[in-house]
Amino acid sequence: MVGCSAPYREAVARRLMERGLSKSTVDDEPQVILIQCDSEEHWRRLAVESKRDSVTVAVLPTAIMENYIRALVVGASGVVPADTSSGMVATVIESASHGEVVLPRATACSLAVRAQRTEPPSSLTASDAEVLKALASGTTIVEIAKKHFFSERTARRRLHTLYGKLGVRNSAEAIAAAARMGIVE
């Protein structure tokens, strides 16, 4: 275990032994490698170790989406935040040894949304993105017209043009498309 404190290593090793995985999988011939990714050196080590025939679990100092993505992209078999219990770390290791990845539900949902994201059409302007953000926040067509100094009719016409650019039929579909493109959350 690289970069992990002694009590953490001992607790994880104890949990692994309780599950029937021998202590040798952690200390002697490492079949399981936990790397605390708190420095660029440790991130590089994760990338190297992930290419070997072992279960490599990244321990993240902060549970932010970019760190989860970075760890998975370099090939980590599993990813856990640093404050994860030793029992859960053992579950992640056990799952990873079977080719599965265990992630917190919110992280999995966020990754699924990102995976469905598409690129905005090149014809989409900054003004179009601003209108989509306004729609997503609940702004009415009348309010959009006033803000952009349009008549209500012009605002509706611009919205219909925007719907055409996005390939949608109404504001609800436009908001969903904007979310898939990462324009709105």
Number of C-alpha atoms within 10 A of each C-alpha: 20 15 14 16 10 10 9 14 18 15 16 23 23 18 19 22 16 13 13 9 15 13 18 13 17 20 14 8 10 16 15 22 22 26 22 23 25 16 11 9 10 16 18 13 15 24 20 14 21 21 13 11 10 18 26 29 29 30 27 20 15 15 16 11 14 10 18 23 15 14 25 18 10 16 20 27 25 27 27 25 20 18 12 11 14 18 16 14 26 21 17 22 27 20 16 21 17 11 11 13 18 18 15 11 9 10 15 15 12 11 15 11 15 14 10 11 16 13 10 17 11 7 10 12 12 9 10 16 16 14 21 24 18 17 20 20 11 10 13 12 19 14 16 20 18 13 9 11 11 15 14 15 12 13 20 16 12 16 21 16 13 23 17 13 16 18 13 16 12 13 16 12 14 22 22 17 21 22 20 19 18 16 18 18 12
